[in-house]
């Protein structure tokens, strides 16, 4: 897994990226219990969008 740990106004945000060589690997992947959201297809969690996001926005996005 590649892991990005943020500071500044995004302090506390940790994004992890897993890569797989087969679809079976990807489908059988079980994320760690600490993972609170799947954001693969969520454009709010791209670098360009995160740099513009406020902490308040980020927290709102993660409300489950």
PDB file of N, CA, C and O in Angstrom:
ATOM      1  N   UNK A   1       0.837  -1.183   0.000  1.00  0.00           N
ATOM      2  CA  UNK A   1       0.000   0.000   0.000  1.00  0.00           C
ATOM      3  C   UNK A   1       0.877   1.240   0.000  1.00  0.00           C
ATOM      4  O   UNK A   1       1.890   1.307   0.697  1.00  0.00           O
ATOM      5  N   UNK A   2       0.474   2.203  -0.782  1.00  0.00           N
ATOM      6  CA  UNK A   2       1.074   3.519  -0.706  1.00  0.00           C
ATOM      7  C   UNK A   2       0.235   4.344   0.253  1.00  0.00           C
ATOM      8  O   UNK A   2      -0.995   4.303   0.200  1.00  0.00           O
ATOM      9  N   UNK A   3       0.887   5.089   1.124  1.00  0.00           N
ATOM     10  CA  UNK A   3       0.166   5.837   2.147  1.00  0.00           C
ATOM     11  C   UNK A   3       0.575   7.305   2.099  1.00  0.00           C
ATOM     12  O   UNK A   3       1.764   7.623   2.060  1.00  0.00           O
ATOM     13  N   UNK A   4      -0.410   8.197   2.103  1.00  0.00           N
ATOM     14  CA  UNK A   4      -0.187   9.637   2.188  1.00  0.00           C
ATOM     15  C   UNK A   4      -0.751  10.131   3.504  1.00  0.00           C
ATOM     16  O   UNK A   4      -1.921   9.905   3.813  1.00  0.00           O
ATOM     17  N   UNK A   5       0.093  10.813   4.286  1.00  0.00           N
ATOM     18  CA  UNK A   5      -0.309  11.374   5.569  1.00  0.00           C
ATOM     19  C   UNK A   5      -0.260  12.891   5.431  1.00  0.00           C
ATOM     20  O   UNK A   5       0.773  13.451   5.066  1.00  0.00           O
ATOM     21  N   UNK A   6      -1.365  13.550   5.720  1.00  0.00           N
ATOM     22  CA  UNK A   6      -1.487  14.984   5.506  1.00  0.00           C
ATOM     23  C   UNK A   6      -1.259  15.761   6.797  1.00  0.00           C
ATOM     24  O   UNK A   6      -1.486  15.260   7.898  1.00  0.00           O
ATOM     25  N   UNK A   7      -0.802  17.005   6.627  1.00  0.00           N
ATOM     26  CA  UNK A   7      -0.702  17.918   7.766  1.00  0.00           C
ATOM     27  C   UNK A   7      -1.372  19.226   7.369  1.00  0.00           C
ATOM     28  O   UNK A   7      -2.112  19.271   6.386  1.00  0.00           O
ATOM     29  N   UNK A   8      -1.125  20.272   8.111  1.00  0.00           N
ATOM     30  CA  UNK A   8      -1.790  21.544   7.828  1.00  0.00           C
ATOM     31  C   UNK A   8      -3.281  21.422   8.070  1.00  0.00           C
ATOM     32  O   UNK A   8      -3.708  20.759   9.015  1.00  0.00           O
ATOM     33  N   UNK A   9      -4.082  22.064   7.215  1.00  0.00           N
ATOM     34  CA  UNK A   9      -5.536  22.049   7.416  1.00  0.00           C
ATOM     35  C   UNK A   9      -6.152  20.673   7.169  1.00  0.00           C
ATOM     36  O   UNK A   9      -7.313  20.448   7.511  1.00  0.00           O
ATOM     37  N   UNK A  10      -5.398  19.760   6.588  1.00  0.00           N
ATOM     38  CA  UNK A  10      -5.882  18.392   6.373  1.00  0.00           C
ATOM     39  C   UNK A  10      -5.254  17.402   7.361  1.00  0.00           C
ATOM     40  O   UNK A  10      -5.308  16.189   7.159  1.00  0.00           O
ATOM     41  N   UNK A  11      -4.663  17.937   8.424  1.00  0.00           N
ATOM     42  CA  UNK A  11      -4.010  17.083   9.409  1.00  0.00           C
ATOM     43  C   UNK A  11      -4.976  16.013   9.916  1.00  0.00           C
ATOM     44  O   UNK A  11      -6.123  16.300  10.256  1.00  0.00           O
ATOM     45  N   UNK A  12      -4.494  14.800   9.957  1.00  0.00           N
ATOM     46  CA  UNK A  12      -5.305  13.674  10.381  1.00  0.00           C
ATOM     47  C   UNK A  12      -5.823  12.835   9.226  1.00  0.00           C
ATOM     48  O   UNK A  12      -6.228  11.689   9.419  1.00  0.00           O
ATOM     49  N   UNK A  13      -5.810  13.407   8.015  1.00  0.00           N
ATOM     50  CA  UNK A  13      -6.241  12.650   6.846  1.00  0.00           C
ATOM     51  C   UNK A  13      -5.108  11.726   6.406  1.00  0.00           C
ATOM     52  O   UNK A  13      -3.967  12.155   6.233  1.00  0.00           O
ATOM     53  N   UNK A  14      -5.439  10.481   6.235  1.00  0.00           N
ATOM     54  CA  UNK A  14      -4.491   9.489   5.732  1.00  0.00           C
ATOM     55  C   UNK A  14      -5.172   8.770   4.578  1.00  0.00           C
ATOM     56  O   UNK A  14      -6.238   8.177   4.747  1.00  0.00           O
ATOM     57  N   UNK A  15      -4.550   8.826   3.404  1.00  0.00           N
ATOM     58  CA  UNK A  15      -5.085   8.111   2.248  1.00  0.00           C
ATOM     59  C   UNK A  15      -4.144   6.968   1.915  1.00  0.00           C
ATOM     60  O   UNK A  15      -2.931   7.158   1.826  1.00  0.00           O
ATOM     61  N   UNK A  16      -4.701   5.791   1.735  1.00  0.00           N
ATOM     62  CA  UNK A  16      -3.909   4.617   1.374  1.00  0.00           C
ATOM     63  C   UNK A  16      -4.370   4.129   0.008  1.00  0.00           C
ATOM     64  O   UNK A  16      -5.564   4.096  -0.288  1.00  0.00           O
ATOM     65  N   UNK A  17      -3.405   3.754  -0.813  1.00  0.00           N
ATOM     66  CA  UNK A  17      -3.712   3.273  -2.146  1.00  0.00           C
ATOM     67  C   UNK A  17      -3.127   1.871  -2.316  1.00  0.00           C
ATOM     68  O   UNK A  17      -1.933   1.647  -2.120  1.00  0.00           O
ATOM     69  N   UNK A  18      -3.984   0.957  -2.678  1.00  0.00           N
ATOM     70  CA  UNK A  18      -3.551  -0.417  -2.912  1.00  0.00           C
ATOM     71  C   UNK A  18      -3.622  -0.699  -4.411  1.00  0.00           C
ATOM     72  O   UNK A  18      -4.560  -0.276  -5.086  1.00  0.00           O
ATOM     73  N   UNK A  19      -2.644  -1.402  -4.913  1.00  0.00           N
ATOM     74  CA  UNK A  19      -2.635  -1.799  -6.317  1.00  0.00           C
ATOM     75  C   UNK A  19      -2.645  -3.314  -6.397  1.00  0.00           C
ATOM     76  O   UNK A  19      -2.049  -4.001  -5.568  1.00  0.00           O
ATOM     77  N   UNK A  20      -3.330  -3.819  -7.406  1.00  0.00           N
ATOM     78  CA  UNK A  20      -3.490  -5.253  -7.558  1.00  0.00           C
ATOM     79  C   UNK A  20      -3.139  -5.665  -8.973  1.00  0.00           C
ATOM     80  O   UNK A  20      -3.300  -4.888  -9.914  1.00  0.00           O
ATOM     81  N   UNK A  21      -2.665  -6.876  -9.117  1.00  0.00           N
ATOM     82  CA  UNK A  21      -2.297  -7.366 -10.447  1.00  0.00           C
ATOM     83  C   UNK A  21      -3.439  -8.095 -11.133  1.00  0.00           C
ATOM     84  O   UNK A  21      -3.418  -8.291 -12.348  1.00  0.00           O
ATOM     85  N   UNK A  22      -4.442  -8.498 -10.349  1.00  0.00           N
ATOM     86  CA  UNK A  22      -5.601  -9.181 -10.940  1.00  0.00           C
ATOM     87  C   UNK A  22      -6.892  -8.650 -10.328  1.00  0.00           C
ATOM     88  O   UNK A  22      -6.888  -8.081  -9.236  1.00  0.00           O
ATOM     89  N   UNK A  23      -7.979  -8.842 -11.035  1.00  0.00           N
ATOM     90  CA  UNK A  23      -9.294  -8.461 -10.503  1.00  0.00           C
ATOM     91  C   UNK A  23      -9.637  -9.286  -9.270  1.00  0.00           C
ATOM     92  O   UNK A  23     -10.257  -8.781  -8.334  1.00  0.00           O
ATOM     93  N   UNK A  24      -9.235 -10.554  -9.269  1.00  0.00           N
ATOM     94  CA  UNK A  24      -9.506 -11.404  -8.105  1.00  0.00           C
ATOM     95  C   UNK A  24      -8.834 -10.857  -6.858  1.00  0.00           C
ATOM     96  O   UNK A  24      -9.429 -10.853  -5.780  1.00  0.00           O
ATOM     97  N   UNK A  25      -7.588 -10.394  -6.998  1.00  0.00           N
ATOM     98  CA  UNK A  25      -6.895  -9.795  -5.846  1.00  0.00           C
ATOM     99  C   UNK A  25      -7.658  -8.589  -5.329  1.00  0.00           C
ATOM    100  O   UNK A  25      -7.859  -8.436  -4.124  1.00  0.00           O
ATOM    101  N   UNK A  26      -8.078  -7.740  -6.242  1.00  0.00           N
ATOM    102  CA  UNK A  26      -8.796  -6.523  -5.851  1.00  0.00           C
ATOM    103  C   UNK A  26     -10.110  -6.858  -5.162  1.00  0.00           C
ATOM    104  O   UNK A  26     -10.460  -6.228  -4.164  1.00  0.00           O
ATOM    105  N   UNK A  27     -10.835  -7.827  -5.671  1.00  0.00           N
ATOM    106  CA  UNK A  27     -12.143  -8.181  -5.106  1.00  0.00           C
ATOM    107  C   UNK A  27     -12.019  -8.875  -3.755  1.00  0.00           C
ATOM    108  O   UNK A  27     -12.941  -8.812  -2.943  1.00  0.00           O
ATOM    109  N   UNK A  28     -10.896  -9.534  -3.507  1.00  0.00           N
ATOM    110  CA  UNK A  28     -10.743 -10.235  -2.237  1.00  0.00           C
ATOM    111  C   UNK A  28     -10.039  -9.393  -1.174  1.00  0.00           C
ATOM    112  O   UNK A  28      -9.856  -9.839  -0.041  1.00  0.00           O
ATOM    113  N   UNK A  29      -9.648  -8.178  -1.543  1.00  0.00           N
ATOM    114  CA  UNK A  29      -8.950  -7.298  -0.606  1.00  0.00           C
ATOM    115  C   UNK A  29      -9.880  -6.885   0.527  1.00  0.00           C
ATOM    116  O   UNK A  29     -11.015  -6.467   0.295  1.00  0.00           O
ATOM    117  N   UNK A  30      -9.386  -7.007   1.746  1.00  0.00           N
ATOM    118  CA  UNK A  30     -10.121  -6.555   2.927  1.00  0.00           C
ATOM    119  C   UNK A  30      -9.321  -5.405   3.525  1.00  0.00           C
ATOM    120  O   UNK A  30      -8.209  -5.615   4.010  1.00  0.00           O
ATOM    121  N   UNK A  31      -9.872  -4.186   3.498  1.00  0.00           N
ATOM    122  CA  UNK A  31      -9.131  -3.042   4.028  1.00  0.00           C
ATOM    123  C   UNK A  31      -8.962  -3.147   5.549  1.00  0.00           C
ATOM    124  O   UNK A  31      -9.771  -3.781   6.226  1.00  0.00           O
ATOM    125  N   UNK A  32      -7.917  -2.526   6.071  1.00  0.00           N
ATOM    126  CA  UNK A  32      -7.722  -2.521   7.525  1.00  0.00           C
ATOM    127  C   UNK A  32      -8.920  -1.884   8.233  1.00  0.00           C
ATOM    128  O   UNK A  32      -9.619  -1.049   7.660  1.00  0.00           O
ATOM    129  N   UNK A  33      -9.141  -2.282   9.460  1.00  0.00           N
ATOM    130  CA  UNK A  33     -10.286  -1.792  10.234  1.00  0.00           C
ATOM    131  C   UNK A  33     -10.272  -0.274  10.397  1.00  0.00           C
ATOM    132  O   UNK A  33     -11.326   0.341  10.563  1.00  0.00           O
ATOM    133  N   UNK A  34      -9.087   0.333  10.352  1.00  0.00           N
ATOM    134  CA  UNK A  34      -8.975   1.782  10.529  1.00  0.00           C
ATOM    135  C   UNK A  34      -9.519   2.577   9.335  1.00  0.00           C
ATOM    136  O   UNK A  34      -9.733   3.785   9.442  1.00  0.00           O
ATOM    137  N   UNK A  35      -9.737   1.921   8.228  1.00  0.00           N
ATOM    138  CA  UNK A  35     -10.264   2.610   7.042  1.00  0.00           C
ATOM    139  C   UNK A  35     -11.727   2.971   7.285  1.00  0.00           C
ATOM    140  O   UNK A  35     -12.534   2.122   7.664  1.00  0.00           O
ATOM    141  N   UNK A  36     -12.054   4.238   7.063  1.00  0.00           N
ATOM    142  CA  UNK A  36     -13.423   4.675   7.329  1.00  0.00           C
ATOM    143  C   UNK A  36     -14.225   4.925   6.063  1.00  0.00           C
ATOM    144  O   UNK A  36     -15.447   5.053   6.128  1.00  0.00           O
ATOM    145  N   UNK A  37     -13.561   4.999   4.904  1.00  0.00           N
ATOM    146  CA  UNK A  37     -14.302   5.270   3.675  1.00  0.00           C
ATOM    147  C   UNK A  37     -13.525   4.779   2.466  1.00  0.00           C
ATOM    148  O   UNK A  37     -12.295   4.820   2.439  1.00  0.00           O
ATOM    149  N   UNK A  38     -14.262   4.317   1.471  1.00  0.00           N
ATOM    150  CA  UNK A  38     -13.695   3.946   0.180  1.00  0.00           C
ATOM    151  C   UNK A  38     -13.856   5.171  -0.718  1.00  0.00           C
ATOM    152  O   UNK A  38     -14.981   5.597  -0.978  1.00  0.00           O
ATOM    153  N   UNK A  39     -12.765   5.734  -1.190  1.00  0.00           N
ATOM    154  CA  UNK A  39     -12.837   6.983  -1.953  1.00  0.00           C
ATOM    155  C   UNK A  39     -12.264   6.860  -3.366  1.00  0.00           C
ATOM    156  O   UNK A  39     -11.986   7.869  -4.014  1.00  0.00           O
ATOM    157  N   UNK A  40     -12.089   5.644  -3.835  1.00  0.00           N
ATOM    158  CA  UNK A  40     -11.482   5.418  -5.145  1.00  0.00           C
ATOM    159  C   UNK A  40     -12.139   6.247  -6.240  1.00  0.00           C
ATOM    160  O   UNK A  40     -11.442   6.890  -7.024  1.00  0.00           O
ATOM    161  N   UNK A  41     -13.442   6.244  -6.307  1.00  0.00           N
ATOM    162  CA  UNK A  41     -14.156   6.936  -7.378  1.00  0.00           C
ATOM    163  C   UNK A  41     -14.714   8.289  -6.949  1.00  0.00           C
ATOM    164  O   UNK A  41     -15.551   8.864  -7.645  1.00  0.00           O
ATOM    165  N   UNK A  42     -14.261   8.792  -5.823  1.00  0.00           N
ATOM    166  CA  UNK A  42     -14.749  10.065  -5.293  1.00  0.00           C
ATOM    167  C   UNK A  42     -13.775  11.170  -5.684  1.00  0.00           C
ATOM    168  O   UNK A  42     -12.678  11.258  -5.131  1.00  0.00           O
ATOM    169  N   UNK A  43     -14.168  12.004  -6.624  1.00  0.00           N
ATOM    170  CA  UNK A  43     -13.276  13.047  -7.143  1.00  0.00           C
ATOM    171  C   UNK A  43     -12.917  14.101  -6.100  1.00  0.00           C
ATOM    172  O   UNK A  43     -11.982  14.876  -6.306  1.00  0.00           O
ATOM    173  N   UNK A  44     -13.638  14.141  -4.995  1.00  0.00           N
ATOM    174  CA  UNK A  44     -13.286  15.085  -3.931  1.00  0.00           C
ATOM    175  C   UNK A  44     -11.940  14.740  -3.298  1.00  0.00           C
ATOM    176  O   UNK A  44     -11.308  15.594  -2.676  1.00  0.00           O
ATOM    177  N   UNK A  45     -11.507  13.503  -3.453  1.00  0.00           N
ATOM    178  CA  UNK A  45     -10.267  13.065  -2.825  1.00  0.00           C
ATOM    179  C   UNK A  45      -9.096  13.006  -3.800  1.00  0.00           C
ATOM    180  O   UNK A  45      -8.141  12.261  -3.583  1.00  0.00           O
ATOM    181  N   UNK A  46      -9.169  13.782  -4.861  1.00  0.00           N
ATOM    182  CA  UNK A  46      -8.029  13.934  -5.765  1.00  0.00           C
ATOM    183  C   UNK A  46      -7.166  15.077  -5.247  1.00  0.00           C
ATOM    184  O   UNK A  46      -7.647  15.959  -4.535  1.00  0.00           O
ATOM    185  N   UNK A  47      -5.896  15.052  -5.609  1.00  0.00           N
ATOM    186  CA  UNK A  47      -4.971  16.069  -5.111  1.00  0.00           C
ATOM    187  C   UNK A  47      -5.425  17.489  -5.389  1.00  0.00           C
ATOM    188  O   UNK A  47      -5.354  18.344  -4.506  1.00  0.00           O
ATOM    189  N   UNK A  48      -5.890  17.753  -6.599  1.00  0.00           N
ATOM    190  CA  UNK A  48      -6.317  19.097  -6.964  1.00  0.00           C
ATOM    191  C   UNK A  48      -7.495  19.585  -6.142  1.00  0.00           C
ATOM    192  O   UNK A  48      -7.586  20.771  -5.824  1.00  0.00           O
ATOM    193  N   UNK A  49      -8.389  18.685  -5.799  1.00  0.00           N
ATOM    194  CA  UNK A  49      -9.569  19.066  -5.005  1.00  0.00           C
ATOM    195  C   UNK A  49      -9.214  19.196  -3.526  1.00  0.00           C
ATOM    196  O   UNK A  49      -9.692  20.110  -2.853  1.00  0.00           O
ATOM    197  N   UNK A  50      -8.385  18.295  -3.019  1.00  0.00           N
ATOM    198  CA  UNK A  50      -8.008  18.353  -1.607  1.00  0.00           C
ATOM    199  C   UNK A  50      -7.270  19.634  -1.259  1.00  0.00           C
ATOM    200  O   UNK A  50      -7.440  20.179  -0.169  1.00  0.00           O
ATOM    201  N   UNK A  51      -6.455  20.111  -2.178  1.00  0.00           N
ATOM    202  CA  UNK A  51      -5.686  21.322  -1.887  1.00  0.00           C
ATOM    203  C   UNK A  51      -6.603  22.534  -1.713  1.00  0.00           C
ATOM    204  O   UNK A  51      -6.222  23.516  -1.076  1.00  0.00           O
ATOM    205  N   UNK A  52      -7.800  22.466  -2.273  1.00  0.00           N
ATOM    206  CA  UNK A  52      -8.761  23.570  -2.162  1.00  0.00           C
ATOM    207  C   UNK A  52      -9.764  23.367  -1.021  1.00  0.00           C
ATOM    208  O   UNK A  52     -10.492  24.293  -0.664  1.00  0.00           O
ATOM    209  N   UNK A  53      -9.802  22.176  -0.457  1.00  0.00           N
ATOM    210  CA  UNK A  53     -10.822  21.841   0.534  1.00  0.00           C
ATOM    211  C   UNK A  53     -10.484  22.407   1.905  1.00  0.00           C
ATOM    212  O   UNK A  53      -9.321  22.463   2.306  1.00  0.00           O
ATOM    213  N   UNK A  54     -11.512  22.819   2.601  1.00  0.00           N
ATOM    214  CA  UNK A  54     -11.328  23.233   3.985  1.00  0.00           C
ATOM    215  C   UNK A  54     -11.447  22.001   4.882  1.00  0.00           C
ATOM    216  O   UNK A  54     -11.969  20.966   4.467  1.00  0.00           O
ATOM    217  N   UNK A  55     -10.966  22.124   6.090  1.00  0.00           N
ATOM    218  CA  UNK A  55     -11.090  21.025   7.051  1.00  0.00           C
ATOM    219  C   UNK A  55     -12.569  20.700   7.289  1.00  0.00           C
ATOM    220  O   UNK A  55     -12.940  19.531   7.398  1.00  0.00           O
ATOM    221  N   UNK A  56     -13.400  21.724   7.367  1.00  0.00           N
ATOM    222  CA  UNK A  56     -14.836  21.541   7.571  1.00  0.00           C
ATOM    223  C   UNK A  56     -15.442  20.721   6.424  1.00  0.00           C
ATOM    224  O   UNK A  56     -16.222  19.800   6.667  1.00  0.00           O
ATOM    225  N   UNK A  57     -15.087  21.051   5.188  1.00  0.00           N
ATOM    226  CA  UNK A  57     -15.579  20.284   4.039  1.00  0.00           C
ATOM    227  C   UNK A  57     -15.149  18.825   4.127  1.00  0.00           C
ATOM    228  O   UNK A  57     -15.956  17.912   3.947  1.00  0.00           O
ATOM    229  N   UNK A  58     -13.869  18.623   4.407  1.00  0.00           N
ATOM    230  CA  UNK A  58     -13.335  17.269   4.494  1.00  0.00           C
ATOM    231  C   UNK A  58     -14.093  16.444   5.536  1.00  0.00           C
ATOM    232  O   UNK A  58     -14.473  15.305   5.268  1.00  0.00           O
ATOM    233  N   UNK A  59     -14.306  16.996   6.686  1.00  0.00           N
ATOM    234  CA  UNK A  59     -15.027  16.279   7.742  1.00  0.00           C
ATOM    235  C   UNK A  59     -16.454  15.956   7.313  1.00  0.00           C
ATOM    236  O   UNK A  59     -16.974  14.886   7.628  1.00  0.00           O
ATOM    237  N   UNK A  60     -17.074  16.867   6.606  1.00  0.00           N
ATOM    238  CA  UNK A  60     -18.424  16.622   6.085  1.00  0.00           C
ATOM    239  C   UNK A  60     -18.456  15.491   5.068  1.00  0.00           C
ATOM    240  O   UNK A  60     -19.408  14.710   5.039  1.00  0.00           O
ATOM    241  N   UNK A  61     -17.431  15.395   4.237  1.00  0.00           N
ATOM    242  CA  UNK A  61     -17.360  14.326   3.247  1.00  0.00           C
ATOM    243  C   UNK A  61     -17.241  12.961   3.899  1.00  0.00           C
ATOM    244  O   UNK A  61     -17.703  11.963   3.345  1.00  0.00           O
ATOM    245  N   UNK A  62     -16.623  12.913   5.074  1.00  0.00           N
ATOM    246  CA  UNK A  62     -16.351  11.637   5.723  1.00  0.00           C
ATOM    247  C   UNK A  62     -17.444  11.193   6.689  1.00  0.00           C
ATOM    248  O   UNK A  62     -17.338  10.117   7.277  1.00  0.00           O
ATOM    249  N   UNK A  63     -18.476  11.986   6.863  1.00  0.00           N
ATOM    250  CA  UNK A  63     -19.590  11.600   7.743  1.00  0.00           C
ATOM    251  C   UNK A  63     -20.281  10.406   7.101  1.00  0.00           C
ATOM    252  O   UNK A  63     -20.678  10.446   5.937  1.00  0.00           O
ATOM    253  N   UNK A  64     -20.413   9.358   7.878  1.00  0.00           N
ATOM    254  CA  UNK A  64     -21.022   8.127   7.342  1.00  0.00           C
ATOM    255  C   UNK A  64     -22.462   8.008   7.732  1.00  0.00           C
ATOM    256  O   UNK A  64     -23.123   7.035   7.365  1.00  0.00           O
TER     257      UNK A  64
END
